[in-house]
Amino acid sequence: MAFKIRDSVTWVGKVDWELRKFHGEEYTTHKGTTYNSYLVRGEKTALIDTVWTPFAREFVANLKKEIDLNEIDYIIANHAEVDHSGALPELMREIPDTPIYCTAAGVKSLKGHFHQNWNFVPVKTGDRLDLGGGKELIFVEAKMLHWPDSMFCYLTGENILFPNDAFGQHYASEYMYNDLVDQDELYREAIKYYANILTPFSKLVTAKINEVVGLNLPVEMICPSHGVIWRKDPLQIVHKYLEWADAYSENQVTVIYDTMWNGTRRAAEAIAAGIKSANDSVNIKLYNAARSDINDIITEVFKSKMIVVGSPTINKRTLHSIAALLDMVAGLQFQQKKGAAFGCYGWSGESVKLIARGLADAGFEVVNDGLKLLWNPDADALAAAVEFGREIGRLV
Ligand code: FEO
């Protein structure tokens, strides 16, 4: 239910505890999510964003308990993706003439989703909307963070930044404030969100943060569209984003494999042992891609200096979990990471070359020709895998 953030700002969104997949089946949300919508009252009233489509009726019904809908003067659509705009049709049936402020790209996206000629008011960076009572909304376009239409807005008088998806987390909580929740959970979801959604746009993240910082606006609170509100030391997440956007890695190597009859798994473990024997400071993690959550693996890739990817050869290719992983990794455009390939084979043995090519195409520095192991690895083959690991351990 609604709660006041400030006298003039009320959260009117939805906490979705049940959600386990987002973007269709693409992104796992182990901790659910929230769709944050904010009602801002000066002498005029603005509604910032709505909620995902399945909650549209509930959203509008709850909003009516908070305000006579006819008293909403402006709707701000910071982003057209339906997890934020999904309740607009339900709302606009009630207040069809209310102006919707969004970017020019937002007009296209919203029309593309809903095919309605609502009263759109396109805005640009620096445009202001006076709400009266010393409160203004200042708009900042945030193109490709993470859609062409994405936009931030800033509320003067309260010094609140509403950055939509940026600085969000898919994290349901009834606490709704960063200082009240488990910090490990919060940051686990925040980094997963960055790694899986924002990595390709890292250069734009840095530029946009510098642009917003350059406006010299005091920021007392950051109210994203997903997850908790950053009210205690709100700039902590901005500093984290600058760190994550700058070719982030920790002292970690991740070995990711799939296996048919455990040969490639045993090779993975031997490689890990080799890495450890050459470098006992590096954090080594192993994931069977077919048995692990791909978004969690992507988060580990994001944290890694190097990934070592293995698959046996099947039908002259790799197992499909590794093909899917490489495709996802290619799209995310990680920066300054190393990679290597390995795998077992019985006759044709294409998998290692395909993995190495996939890593190179994804922008990884492929450090060697990879390790091909014939049939089920015997003691000599496992010793070769250990040595392969040692070389990697010395490199990172
Ligand atoms: Fe939360 Fe890009 O939608």
Residues whose N, C-alpha, C, O or C-beta is under 5 A from the ligand:
A	BS01	FEO	E81 D83 D165
